[in-house]
Amino acid sequence: MQLQSIRDIFISEATSAPRLFSDLARMEQYIADSYKTRSFIELIQNADDAGAKRFGIHQIGSDIIVGNDGHVFTSHDVEALCRSGSSQKVRGQQTIGYRGIGFKSVVNISKRIIILSGEYVFGFDRIETMRQFPGLSDVPLIRIPFIPSLEEVVLLKARVAAIQDTSAYKTMFIFESGENRLVADELAAVDRHAFLFLRSVQTIEIELPDHRRSIEIERSLVEDREVISVREGDAADTWLLYRHPEAQSDAVAFKFENDEVVAAEQAISVVHSFLPTTEAAGARLKINGDYSTDPSRKSIDLDDSSQRSFAHASTLLAKAIQESIEDGGMPGILRPLTAECSPGRFKRLLHESLAKHFEKTEVLVNGRRQLLRNLRLRPEWLNYEDYVALCAAEGLHIGTEVISRLPELPDFLERLGTTRLLLSDALARVNLSRLSTLGAAQIVAKCANQYRYDLSSERVSFLQEICLFPLNGCLVKACGVRSFDDLEPEFKAYLLDAVPPNDLGPFLRKLAIPFDVPSPVVAAAGRQDSTSGSFPLRIFAPTSVSGLTRWRSAEKNAEDYFRALPGVLTVTDVTVANMGYDLEVVYSSGQKLFVEVKSVKTFSEPIKITNNEYASAHKHGSTYCLGIAINGDRFEMMLVHDPIRVLVFQKQIERWSWLCESYAPQLEGPHECL
């Protein structure tokens, strides 16, 4: 259809229904106000639907020119642009828009717009339209197209040609005397991550006098995983996409750094309906789908289509989590789900959906398929090694191999409703397990505190049959203890610190263990004398290690420090798992090193370790070390291997920690453990 024929159709419609024509002007303004601050995002969306790879915004004088290299307009496109809600795009197909009203958002930017696309050159001008209908006080801008003169077309093309590299553009929009301030404000507010779920656009160039940006979007497949990189200047971000096999538009995007998933910034962790809404995603990631939104695309309407897309996203997340638990999957996959995130309805919906999925889905853990809710998490009052000893027989623990890969797993499982190991569960397993002295002390202390007002004869009889008391290197029943003083010093020291004597005495006497409030017990671990001789303090902070800065945590700087050392294969941060160490370092030789990072101001400052760290150091021996770090302007770190053996620790009057006042003679450079 020729342009003149299209113009005649719209003039005829307006002439036959002038009041409706005026009503369209008010509707157009409402749409423009609803889409406020999203005009150019809508133009990018339309370009993407046209298969464009390049999109640009330029300025000549006071005119703003927007171009793309997508498919040129057909007569149907021209007519659809003039109407509202008549787009041929269908929801759920390979297009982003489907309402056919997005272009109306530009009416606040310019009063005169000219479009060049293929063989079509036409425009919209409110003044031109009012000349056609002098009796009307209000007319829409985008309704009746005007046809520029041949001379005007020649001038237009000459002006456009002045823009460098516009020859690739197949479609251009010229906004004459545009509202430059509104344009600059809108473009400044758009972050590069907004374009993550576009299908075609690869390059976005913004060349305005006071606002210049260049955004590159690269899509690739890495080991059958879809990876999208978004680069702007020196800033670059990588995202890992999981798409639903039955609905490719429904996807979850994880931010990806150093070959592992990280929690995305809260501000960009939103739900997309191809373009971002203002709805928080409920986790530190992005969710995309065929979501219904209000005209501004800011809020989501959870209609049937939206709920279907959200169900697909939840399924993708659940599968990614299950794969990571069972066979490694993607490192860090749980970080976005356990990190603090913005509140919103999708946070609750996401939690409920994942909980419902794992209520009925068995996962391979500890060599057997079982429901995650049947596992038992480590209670805070029990060290990790003895927790494993109590649960290993039934495979109900979270093992070190899984926690090394997914240190956030205990936190995630707790959010799903997985319970911690109860005292009653622990007591039922003691006689079948090999507990350490520390583990026995922690269980007895928990019993004394929890049962001090509820020591029935049945409970006393039950406790008397459990081997909980360390005597001569073995755990024995209460009947085998003649006096509290006969028990091992470490056990006694822990109980006296963890249980008030007025509670501990009656508890032990109920079990027929004689107890008198003893003189203070001094519990010392490690060597009883200081190392003689002087050792030079060696500080290693190679300049080749980038990113070691004081504003980052000592643990994070230590992680990157070890990564930079020759011979190091992997470094895993397991701080959040509370395993008694912060980093698990694996060398190319296969040797492992378990590092607990202690931040100090000087290498003469005392350090403390907790009971959990103390127990872990005992277990790992020479493969356990303290990483003493000065996290200042210059990151400095030294190592103390096998600290329980080589250092002197003394009990402090607080909630059971161990203090070492001298460690400098034992410090080593990290390279010496290769």
N, C-alpha and C positions, 0 to 999 in steps of 0.2 A: 504494500500500500504506500502511496506517495505521501509526503509530509503534508501537502496541501489538503489531501483527502482526510487525513487524521485531524488536521486543524478544523476543517469544515464540520466534522462530526461533533467536536466539542463546542464549537460556536452554536451549532443547532441545538444541542442539549441545554446550553445555558440560556439561549433565547426562549426556549419553550418552558423553562422552569427557573426564572430569575431568582426567586426566593431561595430555592434549593441551592442555587449557585452561590448566593451570599452565605448560606449556612455552611457550605464547603470551606469558605474562607475561615470561619470560626473553628471548624474542625481541624483545619490545617494548622492553625496557630496552636491549638491544644496539643496536637501531635508534636509540633516543634518544641513546645515547652516541656512536654513529657520526656522527650529525647535530649533535653538540654545537656550539654557537655559530652554528647556522644555522636555528634554529627559526623565527624571524620571517621570514627570507628565504624559507623554504618556504611560509609563509602568504602572503607577497606573490606568490610564484609561483602558488599556487593561485588567488589573486584575479585574477591576470593571465589565467590559463586560463579564468576565469569571465567574462572580458570587462570587468573592473572598470576604471574610470578613476580612481577615488579609493580610497586605502587609508589607514587611520589607526590609531594606537596611542595609547590614553588610559589614565588611571588615576583610579579613584574609591576613596578609602580605600586598602585593600590589594589591591583587585581591578584587574586589567589587562583592558582591553576593546580588542579588535581588530575593526575593521569594514572593509567594502568595499561598493561599489555595483554589484557584478557580478550575474550571474544567480543567482537563488535556488535553494536545494536542491530536488532532486526526490527521490522515494523511492529511486531508484537511487543518488543521491549519498549519502544517509544510510546506506544499506547498505554502499556502498563505503568510507565513512569508518570504519565499524566493523571492516571486514576489512583484511587486509594483502595487498597485491599484487592487488587485484581491481578496480582503477580501470578505467573504460571508455576512458580516454585511450590512444591508440595512438601508438607511436613514429613520428616522421616526419610526423604530422599537425599541425594548428594548435594544439598544446598544448606546454607546456614539460615538465611532469611526465608520467610514463607508468608508474611502478612502483606507485603507489597506497600508498606507505608513508611519504610525507613528513610527514603529520600526526602520525605516531607520535613525531616529534621533540619534541613539546611536553610529554611526560610528566614531564620534569624541572622544568618551570616551575610546574605546579600539580597538586594532587591532586584537584581538582574543576573541571570545565569545563562550561559551558552554552553551547549554540548557539541563536541565534535567526535563522531564515532563512525568509522567506515565511510559509507556514502551519505550519512546523515549529518547535517549541521542545522541545529535548531536551538531555540532558547525559551526562557520564561521571563516575563517582565510584567510586573503588576501594573505599571503605568500604561504599557501597550494594551493590556487587557481592559483597563478602565476606559481607554479611548474607544474600544470596541463596544463597551456598555456604559455610556455616559450617565445613564439613569441610576446606576448602582453605586452606593457609597463604600461597599466592601466587596472585594473580589479576591479569590485565591491566587497565589503566585504560581503554583505548579498545577496547572490545569489545561490552559489553552496555549499550545506552543506557537511561537512566532518564527518566521523564516527570515533570517538575515539576508540582506542584499548581497549580490555577488561581490561588490566592492568591499563590504564589511567582512565577508568571509576571507577574502585575500588578505586584508589587514590583520584579521584574527590569526590566520596561519603564520603570518610573518612574525607576529608578536610571540607566538608559541615557539617558533623555531629559534628564538633568541635564548631559550632555556637549553642548557647543555644536556645532551643525551636524551632528549625527549622523542627522538626519532623512533624509539622502541615502543612508545605509547600508542595504543590503538584507539583508546577512548580518553578524552579529556573534558573536564568540567572547568569552565572559567567563571569564577565568582567576581563580578566586577564591583570595584569599590567595596571590598569585603570588610567585615567588622574584624579588623586584625587583632584587636585586644582579646575578643572572645575566642578567636582561633588559637592564639598563642596560649591562653589560659587552658583551653581544652587539651591541646597537645602536650603541654607541660605536665598535666595531671595523668596522662596515659603512661603506664609503665610497660616495659618491653615484654613482660610475661603475659600481657593481655592477649597476645597473638599466638599463644602456644598451640591452640587447637584449630588454627586455620588450616585449610587443606592444601592450598596451592601457593599462596604468597610466600616468597623467599626474601625479598628485599623491600624495606620501607625507607624511603629517603624523605626527610623533611628539611627543606632549604628556605627558611624564612630569615629576614634580616636579624632578628633577635632570638631566633630559635632554630638551631640546626641539629639534626639527629640522623643517624644512620643505623638501622636495625637489620641484622641478618638472621634468618631462620633456616637452619639446616636440619633436614630429616634424613635419618639413615637407619640401617639395621645392623646391630652388633650382636652376633651370636643369637640370632632369631629374636632379639629384643629391639623394639622400636625406641630409638633415641632421638631426641630433639634438642639441638643446641640453639640458644638465643644469645646473640652477641650485639653489644652496643658499645663502641669505643673500646676501652680496655676491659670493660665488664663483660663477662661471659658466664652463662649458666647452662647446665645440662640437665635434661629431664628424661626420666625413664617412663615410658607409657605402657600400660596394660590395657588392651582393648577387648571388649566382649566379642566373642566370635560370631554371635548372631546379630549384633548391633554395633557396628564399628564406630559409630558416633559416641557410644557410651564407653568412657575411658577414665582411668585413674592415672595421674601423673605424679611421680615422686622426684623430688630434687635429688641430683646425683653428683657426688664429689668424690674424687680419689677412689673410684670403683666401688662406692657404697652409697646407700641412701642416707640422706640427712633430713632433718626437719626444716621445711621451708619457712620463710619469714611469715609471721602471722598475717601481715597486711595483704599478702598475695595468696594466702591459703583460702581460696574462695571456690564456690561452685560456678562453673561456666555453663552457659547455654551457647557454646562455641566462643562467645565473647564473655568477659567476666561479669558476674552480677555482684551485688554487695553482700550476698549470703555467705557467711563463714562456712567452710567445708566440714567443720567438726573435727578436723585433724590437720596437721601441718603438711598438707599436700593439696593438689587440685583435683577436682572432680568435674568431668564434662558429660553432657548428655543432651537429649532432646527435651529440655525442660521448658515448660510454659512459664512465661514471665509477664509482668506488666509491660506497658508500652515502653517504659524507660529501660527495660531489661535489668532493673535493679533488684526486684524481688521475684521469688519463684512461687508459682501457683502449683501446689501438689495435686494436680489432676491425675487421671489414670496414666497418661503418657509420662509425666514427671515421675510418678511412683515406680513405673516400670524401669525407667532409666536409673533411678536411685537403687533399685533392687539389683540391677546389673552391676553397678559400681560396688555395692557391698559384697557381691559374689566374687568379683575380681580381687578385692582386698582379702577376703577370707582365703581364697585359693593361694594368693601370694604368701600369706602368713603360713598356711599349712605347708607349702613347698619349702619355705625357709626353715621351719621346725624339723621337717623330715629329712631333707637332703642338702641343706645348706642354702638353697635358693639365693636370695639377694641379701647381702650383708646390710644391716641397719634398717631392714624393712619395718621394724616396730618403732623406730624413733619418731616418725610423724604421728603415731598413734598414742604415744606415751608422753610426748612433750606438751607443755602447757599450751593451750590454744584458746582462741576467742570463743566466747559463749555463743550459743545460737541453737535453733531447733535441730540443725543437722548433726550437731554433736550428740544429742540424745538419740536421734534416729539411727545414727551410725553405730553407737554403742549397743542399742537394742538389737539391731540387725545382726551384728557380729556375734553377740551373745546367743541369739536364737540359732544361728548357723552352727556354732560349736557345741550347742546343747545336744545336737543329734549327729554330729559328724565326728567319727573317730580319727585320731591322728597317731601316726607311728612315733612313739616316744619310748626310749629305753628298750628298743627291740620288740615292742608289742603295740598293737593298736588299742587305743583306749580314749575315752572322753577326757578332755582337758580338765573338766571339773572334778574328775576323780583323783587328779594329782594332788600333792600336798606341797605347799610352799614353805620355805624355811621360816620358822618363827624368829622374831628379833632376839629372844632370850637364849637361843642356841646357836653355836658356831656352825659354819657350813659343813665342815668335815664330819661332825657327828650327826648332823641332819641327814647327810647322805648315808652314813652307816645305818641309821634307823630305818630309812625308806628303801634302800637298795634291793632288799630281798623281794619286795613286791613291785619294784619298778615305779614307785610313785614319786620319785624325786626329780628335780630338774638338774640333770648332770652337768659336769664341767664342760663337756664337749659342746653341748647345746648353749650353755651360758656364754662360753667363749665366743660363739657366733652371734648370739642374740642376748646380750646382757640385759636388755629391757624386757625379756620374756616374763620374769616374775611379776613385774609391775603390770604388764598387760594382762596376765592371767588373773591377777587380783581384781582388776577392773571388770573382768568377765565373771567374777564370782567364785573363782577357785579359792579354796580355804587354806589356811596355814595349818601346819602340823600342830595338833592340839596336845596338851600335856598328857591327856589320857591315851592318845595314840602313841606318844613317845614311851610312856611307861609300859604299854602292852608289848613293845618291841625290844626293850632294853636287854632282856635275858637272851635274846636271839641275835644280838649285835655285839660288835667290838667297839665299845666306847672308850674315849680318852678320859684321863683324869679330869680335864677341864669340862668335857661334856657331862660327866657324872655330876660334877659340882654345879653346873648350870641347871640340870634337872632337879637336883635336891633343893637348890635355892628356889626354883620355881614352885616346887611342892610346898616348901615352908611358907612362902608368901601367899600362895593361892589357897592352901588348905588350913591356914592357921586357925580359922574359926569353924572349920568343918572337918575335924579329925574324928570321924565316927570309928567305932571298933572295927567295922568291916573295912574301912579304908586303911586303918593301921595294919590290919592283918594282910591286906593286899600289898602295901608298901614293904612290909617286912620280908616278903618273898622275892623281892627284886634286888639284884646285885648292883648296888649303887655306890658302895663305899670302898675307896682304894686303900688296900692294906697289903704291904709287902709285894707291891707290883701287880696285884690282882684286884678285881672288883668283887666284893663279897656282899652277902646279905647282912642286914643290921645285926642279926644274932651272932655274927662272927666278929663284931667290934666290941672290945672290952671298954674302951674309953675314946672319947673324941680326940684326945691328945695322941693316940696311936696312929691316926690317919695321916696321909701324906700332907706335907706343908702347903703345897699349892692348892689342894682341895680345901683345907681349913681356911687359908687366906681368902679364897674366893667367897666361901660361905659367910665369913665374918664381915666381909665388905658388902655383900649383896643382901644379907638378911639381918635385921636388928636383933641383937642378942636376946631381947625379951621375947622375940618370936622364935628364934632359932632354938633356944634352950628347951622350951616346952615341946617343940616339934621332935627334937632328937630324943628327949626323955620318953615321949610316947612310943618311940620305936625301940625303947630299952637301951639307948646309947647314953651312958653317963656323960653329962656336960656341965662344966663350970665355966663361967666367963673367964677365958684365958687372958694372959698378958698379950699385948699386941704382937701379931705374927709379922715378921719381916720376910716378905717373899721376894727373893731375888732370882733372876734367871740369867743364864749365860755365865761367862767367866766371873770369878770372884776377885780378880785383880785386873788392874789396868795394864794395857800393853806398854812395855817399856820401849824406849828409843823414839826417835823422831822421824817422821816420814814427810817428804815434801808434798804440799797440797797441789794436786794437778787439776787444772780447770780446762774443760774441753767445751768450746762453743764455736764450732767451725762456721766460718762465714758462708759456706756453701749451703747451709740450712736456712731457707727463707721462711718467713712467717713467724719466727720466734720473737714474740713481742710481749711486753709486760701486761698488756690489757687482757691477754688470754690466760686461762688457768694454767697452773704449773703442770697438771696432768696432760693437758692438750699439747703444751710445748714439749713435754717429755715424750709424748707419743710421736710427734714429728721429728724430734731429735733422734730417737731410735730408728725411725724409718730411714733417716739419712745415713746411718752407719753402714759401712760395707759388710756384706755377709748376712744382713737382716732380711729375712724372707717376708714375714708379716708382723704387724703390731696390732693388737686388739685391745681396745679400752673396755674394761669390764667393771668400771667404777660403780655404775648403778646397780650391779648385781650383788654388791657387798660380799664379795668372796674372800676378803682378807688381803687383796692386792688390787692394784689399779690397772696394770698393763700385763698382757701376756705376749711375750716376745718370742718368736720362733726364728731360729737361724737356719741358713741353708744346709747346715750339717744335720738338722733335725733337732738340735738341742733347744730346750725351752728355758726361758727365764721369766720368773714371776716378780714383778716390780711393784712395790708399794711406794708411791711418791709422797715425800714429805717436804713441804715448802717452808723454808727458813729465810731469815734476813742475813745471817752469817753462818759460816760453817762451824761456829763454836756454840751456837744456840742449842739448848736441849731439845730432844724430840720425844714424842710419845707414840706408842702403838696401842691399839685396842686389843681386847681378848680375841676377837675374830682374826685380827692380823697376827697375833701371837700364835694362835693355833695353826694358821696357815703356814707361818714361818717354820714351825716345828715339823709339819708334814713334808714340806718341799726341801728343807735343808739347804744344801749349797746352791740349789737352783732358785732360791728365794733371795731377793735383795731389797734393800731400802735405797730408793733413789732420792738423795738429799739434794734439793734444788733451790737455788736463789733465783726467783722469778722477777728480776729487776730489769733495768735498761738493757743489760746483757744477761741472757739466760745461761746459767752455770749449773751443772749437775755432776754429782759424784755418786758412786755406788758403794754400799756396804753389803757384801755377800754373807749369807748365813748369819744374820744378825743375832739370833738367839744364842749361837755358840760363841761369837767373838766379842759381843758387847755386854756390858753390865747394865741390867735394868732393875729398877727398884719400884716397888708398889707405892703408889701415891694415895692419899686419902681423898678419893673421889670415886666415881662410878667405874672402878676397875680398869685402869689403863696402866701401861708400863712406861717408866721414864728412863731415858738414857742420857747422861750428862756429857759423855765423851765418846765420840765416834771418829774424829778426824784421822787418827792413825790407821783406820781400816778402809779409808776411802780409796776407790779405784776409778780409773777412767772406764767408760762403758765399752771401749774397744777391746778390753782385756778379757771379756767373757766370750769372745767368738769361738 
